[in-house]
């Protein structure tokens, strides 16, 4: 799969306020690398999904191997979802 470079701030600001818009200007709902705008069938104005309250418990339920892999890849080996494992949100 080809990686797409992030879009600039000006282009990002021109995109509609859709709850499925990701930080790279793509669509979280569809596998589109770029937002197609308000003409999209899935266009859904509104608040972005920001409830991250359960992330620690979800990560804690994973196997030790999977937790270790995620910690190494995204958190510099730390496990912020465990008590004393680093900065949590």
C-alpha positions in Angstrom: 0.0 0.0 0.0 1.4 3.4 -0.9 1.8 5.9 1.9 0.4 9.4 1.4 2.1 12.4 2.8 0.2 14.6 5.2 -1.6 17.5 3.7 -0.8 21.1 4.5 -2.6 23.2 7.1 -4.2 25.4 4.5 -5.7 22.4 2.6 -6.7 20.8 5.9 -8.6 23.9 6.9 -10.5 23.8 3.6 -12.0 20.4 4.3 -15.4 20.0 5.8 -15.9 19.5 9.5 -16.8 15.8 9.4 -16.5 13.5 12.3 -14.7 10.9 10.2 -11.9 13.2 9.0 -8.5 12.1 10.3 -5.4 14.2 11.0 -4.0 13.3 7.6 -7.0 14.6 5.7 -8.3 11.1 5.0 -11.4 9.3 6.0 -11.7 7.1 9.1 -14.9 5.5 7.8 -13.8 4.6 4.3 -10.3 3.6 3.0 -9.9 6.9 1.2 -6.5 8.6 1.6 -8.1 12.0 1.0 -11.5 13.4 2.1 -13.9 13.7 -0.8 -15.8 16.6 0.9 -19.4 17.3 1.6 -20.5 15.3 -1.4 -19.4 12.1 0.3 -22.3 9.8 1.2 -20.8 9.2 4.7 -20.3 12.9 5.4 -21.3 13.4 9.0 -20.9 16.8 10.5 -20.6 17.0 14.2 -18.2 16.4 17.0 -15.2 14.2 16.5 -15.0 11.0 18.5 -12.9 12.0 21.5 -13.9 9.6 24.3 -10.7 7.8 25.0 -11.7 6.8 28.5 -11.4 3.0 28.0 -8.1 2.8 26.1 -6.1 1.8 29.2 -8.5 -1.1 30.1 -8.6 -2.3 26.4 -4.9 -2.4 26.1 -4.5 -4.1 29.5 -6.8 -7.0 28.2 -4.3 -7.8 25.4 -1.8 -10.6 25.7 1.6 -9.7 27.2 3.2 -10.2 23.8 0.8 -7.8 22.1 1.2 -5.3 24.9 5.0 -5.5 24.6 4.8 -5.0 20.8 2.6 -2.0 21.1 4.7 -0.5 23.9 7.9 -0.8 21.8 6.4 0.5 18.7 4.4 3.5 20.0 5.5 4.3 23.5 9.3 3.8 23.6 8.9 0.5 25.5 6.8 2.0 28.2 3.2 0.9 29.0 1.3 4.1 30.1 -1.9 2.0 30.4 -0.3 0.2 33.4 0.0 2.0 36.7 3.4 3.8 36.9 4.1 3.0 33.2 4.5 6.5 32.0 2.3 9.4 31.0 -1.3 8.6 30.4 -4.1 10.7 28.9 
